[in-house]
């Protein structure tokens, strides 16, 4: 059973979207009690590269993606109910082959 939340309580959502790659990736920032910050968003079909400042956990809540984390030797596939962690001061390639991939990104610093 997945522990991915289906809703957030006592949250503030920043209305202005974070738009990357000409709209290929779009997210919104969610601020939670205890200075917790997350983003929730979607990724359209394509291949994208992101860098990280702090460590991140990406929980896939719908769809599927293929990930290759910097320094890793192979690609891995992730689908709804799974997650992957990315070290801080690193980066990852993410590919969505079809449909939409929806995610929650948690900043782990």
Secondary structure, DSSP 8 states (H G I E B T S, - for coil): -----S--SS-EE-SS-EEEGGGTEEEEEEEETTTEEEEEEEE-SEEEEEE-SS-EEEEEEESEEEEEETT-SS-EEEETT-EEEE-TT-EEEEEE-SS-EEEEEEE--
